[in-house]
Amino acid sequence: MSGRERPRGRLPEGRVRTLFEVDRPDRVLATGGVLLVILTYLAVLDRIVVVADGSGSVPVLAALSLAGGTALARLVRPRWALVCFLALVAVGTQQYVASLPATVALGENLGPFVGDTVSLLTGMSILRIINADIWALTLTPAPTVFAWYLAVRRRYVAGAAVAGSTLGLLVLTGDAGATTTLLGAVGVAAATGFGTVEATPTAVDASRRSVLVGLGGAVVGASVLDVVPSERAGVGGDGLGGFGGDATTTEANLLADSESLQIQGSISLSPTVRFRVESERVGYWRALSFDRYSGRGWIRTGEMEPYDGTTAPPPGPAERVRQEVTLAGQLGRLPALWKPVEVDVPASVDAYQDGSLAPTRSLREDESYTVTSARSEATPADLRSAPEQYPDSIEQRYLALPGDFPSRVADRTADIVGDAATAYDVANRVEAWLEANRDYSLDVDRPGGDIADQFLFEMDAGYCTYFATTMVAMLRTQDIPARFTVGYTPGERVGESSWVVRGFDAHAWVEVYFPGYGWQQFDPTPAGPRRLNEQQRLEQARLSDEDNVDTNETGPGEWSPTPTPTATPETTVSSGDRTATAIPQRSGVAPPGLSESDPTTPTPTPGGAAGSVTSEQAALAVVALAGGVAALRLAGIDELAYRAVWLRYQPRNSPLEDVERAYARAEYALEARTRTRRPDETVRQYAAAVGDEPFQRLARLYERAMYAETASESDADDAVELAAVVVGS
């Protein structure tokens, strides 16, 4: 009899393994952890392709890569799998190099390739690369195949290392957000924790502890990411902003980062004096522009090169205007009238492909620079007559929209522009419609979807980034090249040709390309309400005695506005066939038709996502749930729960297995109430010792079934009924 009996214990050890199989769920969870990390970086790569190219090819390529990894796991050893991985890396590199601008020799292409690689490793977003879609597609196969190969081969830690390194690169470039990073950390924790489980209780407990610690670290890391603002989302960036560390102001949001701009929700105004301009002509002091729209913000693509002393003027008639700018604090930009062609700066200068210039270091307080701009003198008639055949380089960069951009924006735009015959008339109608149909407000909830779509259909109000973003997107749906531009409005006039510019003058507007005349300015943001908010913010700062809001030339009541139009050669900014003076209203003088409402208590505007669950919150909930499950496993609650169900519920199988399990259940219940069966004690002896009559009958059925190695249906029915009596008694 003893030779036929199962391993001894409260629940026969062999039977626990067969029914519960502790190692198999851990393997499934480890494999799932590797897959989760793979899916997180694939999601980032897919978004890069969608934003940069408009075609979602990553899912298909990823499915083929996973299938390839599965096949390799069954066919080749790790050594040859590594060879396949390196081959895929080489093929991907070759494809990306081949996509770079054609040159005479391959060696000339390797320069941009190496430069891009170094820039990415030092934090440059992949989306800043013009052919970012090709880069993302060439990155997809190699790590996916190899990481999944290792997971299928049960080398979970190695698989997590490959997938985690790929995700780490995307975190380094800033393309993987906090949610993605968090989910990737969960996957790595699961793969490394559950993937090291062995067949001993000590190893299982250690694995569970490591998973729990990993999940806790992921939650803490996510909390830090949620509290500490991203460099690309606010102040920091390239270190050239100098905006006082307040990422909630329009100035910091628009100008702190030269690489990307994330559109925010509610925002504030900074009254701090930034610089003083001496110029015979006035206009918007342009700093830089962004060309790639992500649906949530803007990215600036293209390379920069050292400034060689001059840049090409815009096509068409232009007037040369000299400006002298003196800084009132640190500044990392060179604001100037468009288009700057010559600059004299006490620092080296970089020239960007969008035509803007920037110093390689932040300029300091009281430093000055002079810039000469070639200011376009194109008239509305000139722009209406401009041809509508655009250079390929302009179409490639300034007509692109994300692949998932809502089509209803194009439909609404077509309705708005109606029978407009020229690109100029289309731009003019879109500008006028936005200015007339959307209110200006700094107090908005950032929408959850595409910014342009939400502002056009779901929101009633916004500030300059919303107006400019929406206009650019609308024009691109009509095949009109446009870009998102930032800088400063003219500021406060303090003399015949002198202007003081504050932080709240930071602004975003639109530039539209016209062949033969270059980039022309449009501004759909309502000017009156914007200026009123700025004036009231300045008054508030003066009443609160805030620092650096005035100079010796400014201050309430110290001078009068220019008395006659002829005293200063005012420049007008074209907006269709109407003109609006570029000289702002004097502080404290409200534009006609506007009341002196209190800007500190703005009216909330609809269209936001207040009360909804953000993706970050959902991810934290997933991690909390996973951490809770891991904690329960660490405490052994999962096994206790399983045994509780196993003890009281018996699904039917074959008669012999039914009798065997019925006896195991009953013996487990009796051991909990009486004593454990001794190693030298037979089933019959133990049944007689405990004195439970139903258990004695069950023991006889169990003995007969084990000796005969068979049992009838009636024996199984009796055994299950007797076990239920013993367990329930």
C-alpha positions in Angstrom: 0.0 0.0 0.0 2.7 2.5 1.0 4.4 2.1 -2.4 1.3 3.2 -4.2 0.5 6.2 -1.9 1.1 9.8 -3.0 3.6 12.1 -1.2 2.5 12.9 2.3 1.4 16.1 3.9 -1.7 18.2 4.4 -2.2 18.4 0.7 -0.1 15.8 -1.1 2.9 17.7 -2.5 2.7 16.1 -5.9 -0.9 16.8 -6.2 -0.5 20.5 -5.3 2.0 20.8 -8.2 -0.3 19.1 -10.6 -3.4 21.1 -9.8 -1.9 24.5 -8.9 1.4 24.3 -10.8 3.0 27.3 -9.1 5.9 27.5 -11.6 3.6 27.7 -14.7 1.7 30.8 -13.8 5.0 32.5 -12.9 6.3 31.6 -16.4 3.2 33.0 -18.0 3.6 36.2 -16.0 7.3 36.5 -16.8 6.6 36.0 -20.5 3.8 38.6 -20.2 6.2 41.0 -18.6 8.6 40.8 -21.5 5.7 41.2 -23.9 4.5 44.3 -22.0 7.9 46.0 -22.4 7.9 45.1 -26.1 4.4 46.6 -26.5 5.3 49.8 -24.7 8.2 50.7 -27.0 6.3 49.5 -30.0 3.5 51.9 -29.1 6.0 54.8 -29.0 7.5 53.8 -32.3 4.0 53.5 -33.9 3.1 57.0 -32.7 6.4 58.4 -34.1 5.5 56.8 -37.5 2.0 58.1 -37.4 3.1 61.7 -36.5 6.0 61.8 -39.0 4.6 59.9 -41.9 0.9 59.3 -41.5 1.1 55.5 -42.1 0.8 53.0 -39.3 3.1 50.3 -40.5 4.6 49.4 -37.1 1.8 46.9 -36.0 2.2 44.8 -39.1 6.0 44.8 -38.8 5.7 44.1 -35.1 3.4 41.1 -35.7 5.9 39.7 -38.2 8.8 40.2 -35.8 7.0 38.4 -33.0 6.2 35.5 -35.3 9.8 35.5 -36.4 11.0 35.4 -32.8 8.7 32.5 -32.1 10.0 30.5 -35.1 13.6 31.2 -34.3 13.1 30.0 -30.7 12.1 26.6 -32.0 14.7 26.4 -34.7 18.0 28.0 -33.7 20.3 28.2 -30.7 21.0 31.5 -28.9 24.3 32.0 -30.7 22.6 32.0 -34.1 19.8 34.1 -32.8 22.3 36.7 -31.9 23.7 36.6 -35.4 20.2 37.1 -36.7 19.8 40.1 -34.4 23.0 41.7 -35.6 22.0 41.1 -39.2 18.7 42.9 -38.6 20.5 45.8 -37.0 22.8 46.0 -40.0 19.9 45.9 -42.5 18.0 48.5 -40.5 21.0 50.8 -40.4 21.6 50.4 -44.1 17.9 51.3 -44.9 18.1 54.4 -42.7 21.4 55.6 -44.2 19.9 55.0 -47.7 16.9 57.3 -46.7 19.2 60.2 -46.0 19.6 62.9 -48.7 21.4 61.5 -51.7 25.1 62.2 -51.8 28.0 61.2 -54.0 29.6 58.8 -51.5 28.2 56.7 -48.8 30.7 58.2 -46.4 29.0 61.6 -46.7 25.8 60.0 -45.5 27.4 58.5 -42.5 28.1 61.9 -41.1 24.4 62.8 -40.6 23.7 59.3 -39.4 26.4 59.4 -36.8 25.3 63.0 -35.9 21.7 61.9 -35.5 22.7 58.9 -33.3 24.8 61.0 -31.0 22.1 63.6 -30.7 19.5 60.9 -29.9 21.7 59.5 -27.2 22.1 63.0 -25.7 18.4 63.6 -25.4 17.1 64.8 -28.8 13.6 63.6 -29.7 13.4 61.1 -32.6 10.6 63.3 -34.0 13.2 66.1 -34.7 14.6 63.9 -37.4 13.0 64.7 -40.7 12.8 61.0 -41.7 11.8 59.9 -38.2 9.3 57.4 -39.6 12.0 55.4 -41.3 14.2 55.5 -38.2 11.3 54.1 -36.2 10.5 51.4 -38.7 14.1 50.3 -39.0 14.4 50.1 -35.2 11.3 47.8 -34.8 12.3 44.3 -36.0 15.7 43.6 -34.4 14.9 44.1 -30.7 11.4 42.7 -31.1 12.6 39.5 -32.7 15.4 39.0 -30.2 13.6 39.9 -27.0 10.7 37.7 -27.9 13.0 34.9 -28.9 14.6 35.0 -25.4 11.2 35.1 -23.7 10.0 32.0 -25.6 13.2 30.3 -24.7 12.5 31.1 -21.0 15.4 33.5 -20.8 13.2 36.1 -19.3 15.8 38.4 -17.7 17.8 38.6 -20.9 14.6 39.3 -22.9 13.5 42.0 -20.5 17.0 43.5 -20.8 16.8 43.7 -24.6 13.3 45.2 -24.6 14.0 47.4 -21.6 17.1 48.8 -23.3 15.1 49.7 -26.4 12.5 51.4 -24.2 15.3 53.1 -22.3 16.5 54.7 -25.5 13.0 56.1 -26.2 12.9 57.4 -22.6 16.3 59.1 -23.1 15.1 60.8 -26.3 12.0 62.0 -24.4 9.6 60.2 -26.8 8.4 57.8 -24.2 6.1 59.5 -21.7 5.6 58.8 -18.0 2.8 56.4 -18.6 4.8 54.3 -21.1 7.9 54.3 -18.9 5.8 53.2 -16.0 4.2 50.3 -17.9 7.7 49.3 -19.1 9.0 49.3 -15.6 6.1 47.0 -14.6 7.0 44.6 -17.4 10.7 44.5 -16.5 9.8 43.9 -12.8 7.4 41.1 -13.7 9.9 39.5 -16.1 12.9 39.6 -13.8 10.8 38.6 -10.7 8.6 35.9 -12.0 11.2 34.7 -14.5 13.6 33.6 -11.8 11.2 31.3 -9.9 12.6 27.9 -9.1 10.8 24.8 -7.7 11.5 25.7 -4.1 9.3 27.8 -1.8 12.2 30.0 -0.8 12.9 30.9 -4.4 9.2 31.5 -5.0 9.0 33.9 -2.1 12.1 35.7 -3.1 10.7 36.1 -6.6 7.5 37.5 -5.3 9.4 40.0 -3.1 11.5 41.2 -6.1 8.3 41.7 -8.1 6.7 43.6 -5.3 9.8 45.8 -4.8 10.0 46.4 -8.6 6.3 47.4 -8.8 6.8 49.7 -5.8 9.7 51.3 -7.4 7.7 51.8 -10.6 5.0 53.6 -8.7 7.5 55.8 -6.9 9.2 56.6 -10.2 5.9 57.4 -11.8 5.0 59.7 -8.9 8.4 61.5 -9.4 7.7 61.8 -13.1 4.3 63.2 -12.4 5.7 65.8 -10.0 8.8 66.9 -11.8 8.0 68.6 -15.1 9.6 67.3 -18.3 12.3 69.5 -19.8 10.5 69.4 -23.1 7.2 70.3 -21.5 8.4 73.4 -19.7 11.5 75.2 -18.6 14.8 73.5 -19.1 15.1 72.3 -22.6 18.3 73.5 -24.1 19.2 75.6 -21.1 18.8 78.8 -23.0 15.4 79.9 -21.7 16.2 81.9 -18.6 12.5 82.2 -17.7 12.8 82.0 -14.0 11.8 78.3 -13.7 8.1 79.0 -14.0 6.8 76.6 -16.6 3.2 77.7 -16.2 3.7 81.0 -18.0 3.0 81.6 -21.7 6.6 82.7 -22.2 8.1 79.6 -20.7 5.7 77.3 -22.6 6.4 79.0 -25.9 10.1 79.8 -25.7 11.9 77.7 -23.1 12.5 74.7 -25.4 13.8 75.1 -29.0 13.0 71.4 -29.8 9.4 70.9 -28.9 6.3 72.5 -27.4 3.6 70.8 -25.5 0.3 72.6 -25.4 -0.9 73.1 -21.8 -4.1 73.8 -20.1 -4.6 76.9 -17.9 -1.6 79.2 -18.0 -0.5 82.5 -16.5 1.2 85.7 -17.6 4.6 87.0 -16.6 4.9 90.8 -16.3 8.7 90.7 -16.1 10.6 93.0 -18.4 12.6 90.9 -20.9 14.3 93.3 -23.4 14.2 96.7 -25.0 14.1 97.3 -28.8 15.2 100.3 -30.8 13.8 100.1 -34.3 12.3 102.4 -36.9 9.8 99.6 -37.8 7.8 97.6 -35.4 6.1 94.2 -35.6 6.2 90.8 -34.0 9.7 90.0 -32.7 10.0 86.4 -34.1 12.1 83.8 -32.3 11.5 80.4 -33.9 9.0 78.2 -35.6 7.8 74.6 -35.4 6.9 72.4 -38.4 5.9 68.9 -37.1 2.5 68.6 -35.5 1.9 65.7 -33.1 -1.7 66.3 -32.2 -0.6 67.3 -28.7 2.0 69.8 -29.5 4.8 70.8 -31.9 8.3 69.5 -32.8 11.0 71.4 -34.6 12.8 69.2 -37.2 15.8 69.9 -39.3 19.5 70.5 -38.6 21.2 73.6 -37.5 24.6 74.9 -38.6 27.0 77.7 -37.4 26.0 81.1 -38.7 28.4 82.3 -41.4 27.6 86.0 -41.2 24.5 86.3 -43.4 21.4 84.4 -44.4 19.3 84.5 -47.6 16.6 87.2 -47.7 13.0 86.3 -48.4 11.9 86.3 -52.1 10.0 89.2 -53.3 10.2 92.9 -52.4 11.6 93.6 -48.9 12.8 96.5 -46.8 15.9 96.2 -44.6 15.3 97.2 -41.0 17.9 97.5 -38.3 17.1 96.7 -34.7 19.1 97.0 -31.5 18.0 94.8 -28.6 19.2 95.2 -25.0 18.3 92.5 -22.5 16.8 93.1 -19.1 17.6 89.5 -18.0 18.9 86.2 -19.3 17.6 85.2 -22.7 18.4 82.3 -25.0 16.7 83.6 -28.2 17.4 86.4 -30.7 13.9 87.9 -31.2 13.8 90.0 -34.4 11.5 91.1 -37.2 11.2 88.4 -39.9 13.4 87.7 -41.7 16.8 88.2 -40.0 19.7 88.3 -42.5 22.6 89.8 -40.5 23.2 89.7 -36.8 25.9 91.0 -34.5 25.9 89.1 -31.2 28.4 88.8 -28.3 28.3 85.0 -28.8 28.5 82.5 -31.5 25.3 81.9 -33.3 23.5 78.8 -34.8 21.3 79.1 -37.9 18.2 76.8 -38.1 16.6 75.5 -41.2 13.5 77.5 -40.5 15.5 80.7 -41.0 15.8 81.6 -37.3 19.0 82.4 -35.4 19.9 81.6 -31.8 23.0 82.1 -29.7 24.9 79.1 -28.5 24.8 80.5 -24.9 22.2 82.5 -23.1 22.8 86.3 -23.3 22.9 88.0 -20.0 21.4 91.2 -18.5 22.5 94.4 -20.2 24.1 92.6 -23.1 22.9 93.8 -26.6 22.8 92.6 -30.1 21.9 94.2 -33.4 20.1 92.5 -36.2 19.2 93.5 -39.7 16.0 92.0 -41.1 14.7 91.9 -44.6 11.0 92.7 -44.0 8.6 91.6 -46.7 6.6 94.3 -48.4 4.2 92.0 -50.3 0.7 93.3 -50.6 -2.6 91.4 -50.5 -2.7 91.7 -54.3 0.8 90.2 -54.5 -0.2 87.3 -52.3 -3.4 86.6 -54.1 -1.5 86.3 -57.4 1.2 84.0 -56.0 1.4 80.6 -57.7 0.2 77.6 -55.7 2.9 75.1 -56.8 5.2 74.7 -53.8 8.7 73.3 -53.7 9.0 69.7 -52.6 10.9 70.6 -49.5 8.1 72.9 -48.4 5.4 70.4 -49.0 7.2 67.6 -47.2 7.6 69.6 -44.0 4.7 72.0 -43.9 1.8 70.0 -45.2 2.2 67.0 -42.9 -0.4 66.0 -40.3 -0.6 62.9 -38.1 -2.0 59.8 -39.7 -4.8 59.7 -37.2 -5.7 63.4 -37.7 -9.6 63.7 -37.6 -11.1 64.1 -41.1 -13.9 66.3 -39.8 -11.4 69.2 -39.5 -10.9 69.2 -43.2 -14.6 69.1 -43.8 -15.3 72.0 -41.4 -12.5 74.0 -43.0 -13.9 73.5 -46.4 -17.2 74.8 -45.2 -15.6 77.9 -43.7 -13.5 78.9 -46.7 -16.3 78.2 -49.1 -15.5 79.5 -52.6 -12.2 81.2 -51.7 -10.2 81.2 -54.9 -6.6 81.6 -53.7 -4.5 80.4 -50.8 -4.4 83.9 -49.5 -8.2 84.1 -49.4 -8.4 80.7 -47.7 -5.9 81.8 -45.0 -7.7 85.1 -44.5 -11.1 83.4 -44.0 -9.7 80.8 -41.6 -8.0 83.6 -39.6 -11.1 85.7 -39.5 -13.4 82.8 -38.6 -11.3 81.7 -35.6 -10.9 85.3 -34.4 -14.7 85.9 -34.6 -15.9 82.5 -33.3 -13.6 81.6 -30.4 -13.1 83.6 -27.3 -9.8 84.3 -25.6 -9.1 82.8 -22.2 -6.1 81.7 -20.2 -8.2 79.4 -18.1 -8.9 76.2 -20.1 -8.7 72.5 -19.5 -6.3 70.8 -21.9 -8.4 68.5 -24.0 -7.8 64.8 -24.1 -7.7 64.4 -27.9 -6.1 66.2 -30.9 -5.7 69.9 -29.9 -6.9 71.4 -33.2 -9.8 69.1 -33.5 -10.9 69.7 -29.9 -10.5 73.5 -30.2 -12.5 73.5 -33.4 -15.4 71.3 -32.3 -15.5 71.0 -28.5 -14.0 74.2 -27.0 -15.3 77.7 -26.9 -12.2 79.5 -25.8 -8.4 79.3 -25.6 -5.2 81.3 -25.9 -2.7 81.9 -28.7 -1.3 78.3 -28.9 -4.8 76.9 -29.4 -5.7 79.5 -32.1 -2.4 79.2 -34.0 -2.3 75.4 -33.8 -5.8 75.1 -35.1 -5.2 77.5 -38.0 -2.1 75.7 -39.1 -3.9 72.4 -39.0 -6.9 73.8 -40.9 -4.7 75.3 -43.6 -2.7 72.0 -44.1 -6.0 70.1 -44.7 -6.4 72.5 -47.6 -2.9 71.8 -48.9 -1.6 75.2 -47.9 1.9 75.1 -46.3 1.8 76.7 -42.8 3.8 76.6 -39.6 3.5 77.4 -35.9 5.6 80.4 -35.0 6.5 81.9 -31.6 8.1 85.1 -30.3 6.9 88.4 -28.9 4.3 91.0 -29.8 5.7 94.6 -30.1 5.4 95.3 -26.3 4.9 98.8 -24.7 6.0 101.8 -26.7 8.3 104.1 -24.7 9.6 106.4 -27.3 9.5 107.3 -31.0 11.3 104.1 -31.9 11.7 102.4 -28.6 9.7 99.4 -27.2 9.9 97.5 -23.9 8.9 93.9 -24.1 7.6 91.8 -21.1 7.1 88.1 -20.6 3.4 88.4 -21.2 4.1 89.6 -24.7 5.3 86.1 -25.6 2.9 85.0 -28.4 2.2 82.3 -31.0 1.0 83.0 -34.5 0.9 81.4 -38.0 3.2 81.8 -41.0 1.9 80.8 -44.4 4.1 80.1 -47.4 3.5 81.9 -50.7 5.8 81.0 -53.7 7.7 84.1 -54.8 7.1 85.9 -51.5 8.1 83.4 -48.7 6.5 83.2 -45.3 3.8 85.7 -44.4 2.3 86.3 -40.9 -1.3 85.7 -39.9 -2.6 85.9 -36.3 -6.0 84.4 -35.5 -5.9 85.2 -31.8 -8.3 88.0 -30.8 -6.0 91.0 -30.2 -8.3 93.1 -27.9 -9.0 90.5 -25.2 -5.3 89.4 -25.3 -4.0 92.9 -24.7 -6.6 93.5 -22.0 -5.4 90.5 -20.1 -1.8 91.7 -20.4 -2.7 95.2 -19.2 -4.6 94.0 -16.2 -1.8 91.6 -15.3 0.6 94.6 -15.4 -1.6 96.7 -13.2 -1.9 93.8 -10.7 1.9 93.4 -10.7 2.4 97.1 -10.0 -0.1 97.1 -7.2 1.6 94.0 -5.7 5.0 95.7 -6.1 6.4 92.8 -8.0 10.0 93.0 -9.2 11.3 93.9 -12.7 7.9 94.9 -14.1 9.0 98.5 -15.1 12.1 100.3 -16.3 13.0 104.0 -16.0 11.0 104.6 -19.1 7.9 102.8 -18.1 5.4 103.2 -15.3 1.8 104.4 -14.9 1.3 108.0 -16.2 4.9 108.7 -17.1 4.3 109.4 -20.7 1.5 109.8 -23.2 0.9 107.8 -26.3 2.2 109.1 -29.6 0.0 112.1 -30.3 -0.1 112.0 -34.1 0.3 109.2 -36.6 2.8 111.3 -38.5 5.3 111.5 -35.7 6.3 107.9 -36.0 6.3 105.8 -39.2 3.9 103.3 -37.9 3.9 99.9 -39.6 0.7 98.0 -40.2 0.2 94.3 -40.0 -1.9 92.9 -42.8 -4.9 90.8 -42.0 -6.8 90.3 -45.2 -7.8 93.6 -46.7 -8.1 95.2 -43.3 -5.2 96.7 -41.3 -4.6 96.8 -37.6 -1.9 99.0 -36.1 0.9 97.0 -34.6 1.3 99.5 -31.7 -0.5 98.1 -28.7 -2.7 100.1 -26.4 -1.1 101.9 -23.5 -1.2 100.1 -20.1 -4.4 100.7 -18.3 -6.4 101.9 -21.4 -8.9 99.2 -22.4 -9.6 98.7 -26.1 -13.0 100.1 -27.1 -15.9 97.9 -26.3 -14.2 95.9 -23.5 -14.9 96.2 -19.8 -12.3 96.3 -17.1 -13.1 92.7 -15.9 -10.9 91.2 -13.3 -8.4 88.8 -15.0 -7.7 87.0 -11.8 -11.2 85.5 -11.8 -11.6 84.2 -15.4 -14.7 82.4 -16.4 -14.1 78.7 -16.9 -14.6 77.6 -20.5 -16.1 74.3 -21.6 -14.5 71.7 -23.8 -11.9 70.4 -21.4 -11.5 67.0 -19.8 -12.2 67.9 -16.2 -13.3 65.0 -14.2 -12.1 62.4 -16.7 -9.4 59.8 -16.0 -6.1 60.6 -17.6 -3.9 58.0 -19.2 -1.3 58.5 -16.4 -4.0 57.9 -13.7 -5.2 54.8 -15.6 -1.6 53.5 -15.7 -1.1 54.1 -12.0 -4.3 52.2 -11.4 -2.9 49.3 -13.4 0.3 49.3 -11.5 -1.5 49.5 -8.2 -3.6 46.5 -9.2 -0.5 44.6 -10.2 1.2 45.5 -7.0 -1.8 44.4 -5.0 -1.8 41.0 -6.8 1.9 40.7 -6.2 1.4 41.5 -2.5 -1.3 38.9 -2.2 1.0 36.3 -3.7 3.8 37.4 -1.4 1.5 36.8 1.6 0.4 33.4 0.2 -3.2 34.6 -0.1 -3.4 33.2 -3.6 -2.6 29.7 -2.4 -5.0 29.9 0.5 -7.7 31.1 -1.8 -7.0 28.3 -4.2 -7.0 25.6 -1.5 -10.3 27.0 -0.1 -11.9 26.5 -3.5 -10.1 23.2 -4.1 -11.4 21.9 -0.7 -15.1 22.7 -1.3 -15.5 22.3 -5.0 -14.6 19.2 -7.0 -15.2 19.1 -10.7 -15.7 15.6 -12.1 -13.1 13.9 -14.3 -12.4 10.1 -14.5 -13.7 7.9 -11.7 -10.2 7.0 -10.4 -9.1 10.7 -10.3 -12.4 11.6 -8.6 -11.8 9.1 -5.8 -8.2 10.2 -5.4 -9.1 13.9 -5.1 -12.1 13.2 -2.9 -9.8 11.4 -0.4 -7.1 14.2 -0.6 -9.8 16.8 0.3 -11.2 14.8 3.2 -7.8 14.0 4.6 -6.7 17.7 4.4 -9.9 18.8 6.2 -9.4 16.2 9.0 -5.7 17.0 9.5 -6.8 20.6 10.1 -9.3 19.5 12.8 -7.4 16.6 14.4 -3.8 15.7 13.6 -1.5 15.0 10.6 -1.1 11.5 9.4 2.2 10.1 10.5 4.8 8.9 7.9 4.5 5.2 9.0 0.7 5.3 9.2 -1.4 3.7 6.5 -4.7 5.2 5.2 -6.7 2.5 7.1 -4.8 3.1 10.3 -5.2 6.8 10.1 -9.0 6.5 9.4 -9.4 4.2 12.5 -7.4 6.6 14.7 -9.5 9.7 13.9 -12.7 7.7 14.3 -14.7 9.6 11.6 -17.2 7.1 10.1 -17.7 8.8 6.7 -14.0 9.2 6.4 -13.5 5.5 7.2 -15.8 4.6 4.4 -14.0 6.9 2.0 -10.7 5.5 3.0 -11.9 2.0 2.1 -13.0 3.2 -1.3 -9.6 5.0 -1.8 -7.6 1.9 -0.8 -9.6 -0.3 -3.2 -9.2 2.2 -6.1 -5.5 2.5 -5.5 -4.8 -1.2 -5.4 -7.0 -2.0 -8.4 -5.9 1.2 -10.2 -9.5 1.6 -11.3 -12.8 2.7 -9.9 -16.5 2.6 -11.0 -18.8 5.6 -11.5 -20.7 4.6 -8.4 -17.5 4.5 -6.4 -16.6 8.0 -7.6 -20.1 9.3 -6.7 -19.9 7.8 -3.2 -16.4 9.1 -2.7 -17.3 12.7 -3.7 -20.4 12.7 -1.4 -18.4 11.3 1.5 -15.7 13.9 1.0 -18.4 16.7 1.1 -19.7 15.3 4.4 -16.2 15.2 5.9 -15.3 18.7 4.7 -18.5 20.2 5.8 -18.7 18.6 9.2 
